[in-house]
Amino acid sequence: MKTKFIGLTGQTGAGKSTVSEFAKKMGYKVIDADKVAREVMKSGSECVKRLAEVFGSDIIKDDGSLNRKLLAQRAFSSKENTTILNSITHPAIIARVREYIDIYAKENDVILFDAPQLFESGGDRICDSIIAVTAPVDVRLQRILFRDGISEKEALMRINAQFGEDFFRANCDHIIDGSRSLEDVERQFEEIMKKVMTE
Protein backbone atom coordinates (compact mmCIF):
# COMPACT_ATOMS: atom_id res chain seq x y z
CA MET A 1 0.00 0.00 0.00
CA LYS A 2 1.27 3.44 -0.91
CA THR A 3 2.19 5.61 2.06
CA LYS A 4 -0.23 8.51 2.50
CA PHE A 5 1.43 11.91 2.82
CA ILE A 6 -0.81 14.32 4.74
CA GLY A 7 -0.23 18.08 4.92
CA LEU A 8 -0.99 19.72 8.28
CA THR A 9 -1.25 23.49 8.13
CA GLY A 10 -3.30 26.38 9.49
CA GLN A 11 -3.30 29.85 10.92
CA THR A 12 -0.90 31.06 13.59
CA GLY A 13 -2.44 30.60 17.03
CA ALA A 14 -5.15 28.23 15.76
CA GLY A 15 -3.65 25.10 17.33
CA LYS A 16 -1.68 23.37 14.55
CA SER A 17 1.23 22.54 16.89
CA THR A 18 -1.22 20.96 19.34
CA VAL A 19 -2.61 18.73 16.57
CA SER A 20 0.95 17.86 15.53
CA GLU A 21 1.66 16.72 19.11
CA PHE A 22 -1.53 14.61 19.10
CA ALA A 23 -0.31 12.97 15.85
CA LYS A 24 3.04 12.06 17.40
CA LYS A 25 1.31 10.73 20.53
CA MET A 26 -0.86 8.50 18.31
CA GLY A 27 2.26 7.09 16.68
CA TYR A 28 2.18 8.91 13.35
CA LYS A 29 5.47 9.98 11.77
CA VAL A 30 5.62 13.79 11.56
CA ILE A 31 7.99 15.84 9.42
CA ASP A 32 8.37 19.33 10.90
CA ALA A 33 8.89 21.98 8.18
CA ASP A 34 10.54 24.40 10.63
CA LYS A 35 13.15 21.79 11.61
CA VAL A 36 13.79 20.96 7.95
CA ALA A 37 14.21 24.70 7.23
CA ARG A 38 16.86 24.94 9.95
CA GLU A 39 18.61 21.92 8.44
CA VAL A 40 18.80 23.31 4.91
CA MET A 41 20.01 26.65 6.30
CA LYS A 42 22.94 25.17 8.26
CA SER A 43 26.40 26.74 8.02
CA GLY A 44 28.00 26.19 4.64
CA SER A 45 24.85 24.84 2.97
CA GLU A 46 24.08 25.65 -0.65
CA CYS A 47 20.98 27.48 0.51
CA VAL A 48 22.97 29.80 2.84
CA LYS A 49 25.51 30.50 0.10
CA ARG A 50 22.73 31.57 -2.27
CA LEU A 51 21.13 33.75 0.42
CA ALA A 52 24.49 35.47 1.01
CA GLU A 53 24.83 36.19 -2.71
CA VAL A 54 21.45 37.90 -2.74
CA PHE A 55 21.18 39.51 0.71
CA GLY A 56 24.85 40.30 1.40
CA SER A 57 27.80 38.26 2.67
CA ASP A 58 27.48 39.89 6.11
CA ILE A 59 24.41 37.73 6.82
CA ILE A 60 27.00 35.00 7.52
CA LYS A 61 28.66 35.48 10.91
CA ASP A 62 32.41 35.03 11.48
CA ASP A 63 31.80 31.50 12.77
CA GLY A 64 30.00 30.59 9.52
CA SER A 65 26.51 30.52 11.01
CA LEU A 66 23.60 32.50 9.63
CA ASN A 67 22.69 35.85 11.16
CA ARG A 68 18.95 35.13 11.06
CA LYS A 69 17.98 38.51 12.50
CA LEU A 70 19.86 40.44 9.80
CA LEU A 71 18.53 38.13 7.08
CA ALA A 72 14.97 38.65 8.37
CA GLN A 73 15.40 42.45 8.40
CA ARG A 74 16.45 42.42 4.75
CA ALA A 75 14.23 39.63 3.49
CA PHE A 76 11.05 41.03 5.01
CA SER A 77 11.77 44.67 4.17
CA SER A 78 9.68 44.36 0.99
CA LYS A 79 7.34 41.89 -0.70
CA GLU A 80 9.85 41.51 -3.51
CA ASN A 81 12.63 40.52 -1.08
CA THR A 82 10.35 38.07 0.72
CA THR A 83 9.52 36.47 -2.64
CA ILE A 84 13.25 36.13 -3.39
CA LEU A 85 13.88 34.57 0.04
CA ASN A 86 11.08 32.05 -0.51
CA SER A 87 12.28 31.22 -4.05
CA ILE A 88 15.62 30.14 -2.53
CA THR A 89 14.49 28.44 0.68
CA HIS A 90 11.22 26.74 -0.28
CA PRO A 91 12.58 24.48 -3.08
CA ALA A 92 15.47 23.41 -0.79
CA ILE A 93 13.01 22.57 2.01
CA ILE A 94 10.67 20.58 -0.26
CA ALA A 95 13.62 18.68 -1.79
CA ARG A 96 14.76 17.64 1.71
CA VAL A 97 11.18 16.71 2.69
CA ARG A 98 11.02 14.40 -0.35
CA GLU A 99 14.21 12.68 0.91
CA TYR A 100 12.57 12.14 4.31
CA ILE A 101 9.42 10.75 2.68
CA ASP A 102 11.52 8.16 0.84
CA ILE A 103 13.18 7.12 4.12
CA TYR A 104 10.04 7.07 6.31
CA ALA A 105 7.73 5.49 3.72
CA LYS A 106 9.51 2.17 4.17
CA GLU A 107 8.11 1.80 7.70
CA ASN A 108 5.07 4.11 7.86
CA ASP A 109 1.64 3.92 6.19
CA VAL A 110 1.02 7.60 6.99
CA ILE A 111 3.38 10.57 7.21
CA LEU A 112 2.22 14.02 8.32
CA PHE A 113 3.94 17.18 7.09
CA ASP A 114 3.60 19.92 9.72
CA ALA A 115 4.04 23.04 7.58
CA PRO A 116 2.76 26.54 8.44
CA GLN A 117 3.64 27.68 4.90
CA LEU A 118 2.42 24.58 3.11
CA PHE A 119 0.81 26.45 0.20
CA GLU A 120 3.42 29.21 -0.05
CA SER A 121 6.19 26.60 -0.38
CA GLY A 122 4.36 24.48 -2.94
CA GLY A 123 4.30 21.63 -0.43
CA ASP A 124 0.57 21.17 -1.01
CA ARG A 125 1.40 19.71 -4.45
CA ILE A 126 3.09 16.64 -2.92
CA CYS A 127 0.31 15.92 -0.39
CA ASP A 128 -2.37 13.24 -0.81
CA SER A 129 -4.65 15.12 1.57
CA ILE A 130 -4.50 18.38 3.55
CA ILE A 131 -5.75 19.15 7.05
CA ALA A 132 -5.98 22.78 8.21
CA VAL A 133 -6.46 24.02 11.77
CA THR A 134 -8.39 27.29 11.99
CA ALA A 135 -9.84 29.44 14.77
CA PRO A 136 -11.54 32.86 15.07
CA VAL A 137 -9.25 35.91 15.08
CA ASP A 138 -10.00 36.87 18.70
CA VAL A 139 -9.03 33.39 19.95
CA ARG A 140 -5.82 33.37 17.92
CA LEU A 141 -4.91 36.90 19.02
CA GLN A 142 -5.14 36.00 22.72
CA ARG A 143 -3.09 32.84 22.20
CA ILE A 144 -0.35 34.63 20.25
CA LEU A 145 -0.12 37.41 22.86
CA PHE A 146 0.19 34.81 25.63
CA ARG A 147 2.59 32.53 23.70
CA ASP A 148 4.97 35.04 22.12
CA GLY A 149 4.86 38.02 24.47
CA ILE A 150 4.54 40.50 21.60
CA SER A 151 2.37 43.60 21.22
CA GLU A 152 -1.18 43.38 19.92
CA LYS A 153 -0.13 45.36 16.83
CA GLU A 154 2.65 42.84 16.02
CA ALA A 155 0.29 39.91 16.63
CA LEU A 156 -2.34 41.37 14.29
CA MET A 157 0.32 41.96 11.64
CA ARG A 158 1.19 38.26 11.78
CA ILE A 159 -2.47 37.28 11.58
CA ASN A 160 -3.17 39.60 8.64
CA ALA A 161 -0.11 38.38 6.75
CA GLN A 162 -1.62 34.89 6.55
CA PHE A 163 -4.42 33.35 4.54
CA GLY A 164 -7.92 33.76 5.95
CA GLU A 165 -10.21 30.90 6.92
CA ASP A 166 -12.02 31.05 3.55
CA PHE A 167 -8.77 30.15 1.78
CA PHE A 168 -8.24 27.06 3.94
CA ARG A 169 -11.86 25.96 3.57
CA ALA A 170 -11.55 26.25 -0.23
CA ASN A 171 -8.14 24.57 -0.55
CA CYS A 172 -7.99 21.91 2.18
CA ASP A 173 -9.65 18.52 2.41
CA HIS A 174 -10.36 18.65 6.15
CA ILE A 175 -10.76 21.46 8.70
CA ILE A 176 -10.20 21.23 12.45
CA ASP A 177 -11.79 23.89 14.65
CA GLY A 178 -8.86 24.74 16.93
CA SER A 179 -10.95 26.96 19.20
CA ARG A 180 -12.61 23.95 20.85
CA SER A 181 -11.37 22.10 23.96
CA LEU A 182 -8.22 19.97 23.71
CA GLU A 183 -10.32 16.80 23.99
CA ASP A 184 -12.57 17.97 21.16
CA VAL A 185 -9.63 18.96 18.92
CA GLU A 186 -8.10 15.52 19.47
CA ARG A 187 -11.44 13.86 18.65
CA GLN A 188 -11.74 15.90 15.43
CA PHE A 189 -8.23 14.85 14.41
CA GLU A 190 -8.92 11.16 15.13
CA GLU A 191 -12.11 11.25 13.05
CA ILE A 192 -10.33 12.94 10.14
CA MET A 193 -7.49 10.39 10.22
CA LYS A 194 -10.04 7.55 10.05
CA LYS A 195 -11.51 9.15 6.91
CA VAL A 196 -8.04 9.79 5.43
CA MET A 197 -7.12 6.13 5.83
CA THR A 198 -10.14 5.03 3.81
CA GLU A 199 -9.81 7.66 1.04
Secondary structure, DSSP 8 states (H G I E B T S, - for coil): ---EEEEEEE-TTSSHHHHHHHHHHTT-EEEEHHHHHHHHTSTT-HHHHHHHHHH-GGGB-TTS-B-HHHHHHHHTSSHHHHHHHHHHHHHHHHHHHHHHHHHHTTT-SEEEEE-TTHHHHTGGGG-SEEEEEE--HHHHHHHHHHHH---HHHHHHHHHTS--HHHHHHH-SEEEETTS-HHHHHHHHHHHHHHHHH-
